Amino acid sequence: MNAALAWWKSKTAREQRLLAGAVAAVLLVVIWQFVLNPVLSYRAEARRNYASAVELMDEIQSGAREAAELRRNAAAAPSRPEGPVRALVTGAAREMGLTVSRTQPGEGGALTLWLEDADPALLYRWLARVERDLGVPVEQVTLRKNEGRATVRANVLIREGGA
């Protein structure tokens, strides 16, 4: 400490003022860089994080309301009709004016249905009804256009145990 004081006293008054100014400038930069700037940045970042959290919370609450609505609708939805899936599916096709020409059971509860002369619009509505109302998943549909007619031949694979 004595060496530093001796060094200071060895400087002229002008040099001492310049050194004091330089030290003050360095102190201001250090205070700004390592104290004030982090505090101000932290506050700004905290505001951004808060706004982001509020937005996320709104999305989560909206999703929760939607999920609750879906649960209520599912509970109020009619249950799947009773009976063999084959009879339910072919009966639904008959009700809609479609003719199932052949059915073939497969492994693991699979059931393949053939429709030879189906109106495509009716076929799509029937497929939607099979999944929605009967709760039977349609796994695969193969369509072939019938030559010279506005109908299709369809192969439909459903899974009986999927409901």
C-alpha positions, 0 to 999 in steps of 0.5 A: 500500500505504501508503494502505491501511495508513493507512486501516486505522490510521484505523479504531477497534479495533472497526471493525478487528475487524468488517472482519477478520471480514468479510474472513474470512467473504468468504475462507471463502465464496470458498474454499468456492465456488471450491475445495472445492465444485468438488472435491467436485462433481467427485468426485461427478460422477466417481462417477456417470460411472463407474457410467454407464460400467460400465453401458454397458460391461455392455450393450456386452459383452452385445450383443457376446455376443449378436452372437457367438451370432447369428454362430455360429448363422448359420454353423451354419444350413443354407445356402439350397437350390440351384435356381430360386427359383420352383421352391423357393417353389412346392415349399415351398407344395406341401409345406405343402398350399398350391396356387399357382394362378399365378406371374408374373415381374416386373421386377428379379427380382420374382416374384408368386404367386397362391394362391386358396384358402389356409388363413391359418395355413398361408399364414403358416407358408409365408411364414415358411418362404420368408423363414427357410429359403429366404432369399427376402424377401417384399416384399408380401402382399395377402389377401382373405377368401373369402366363406363359407369360412375361407380367403383369396386371396393375392397374394405378391410376392417378390424373386428376387435378394434372397437 
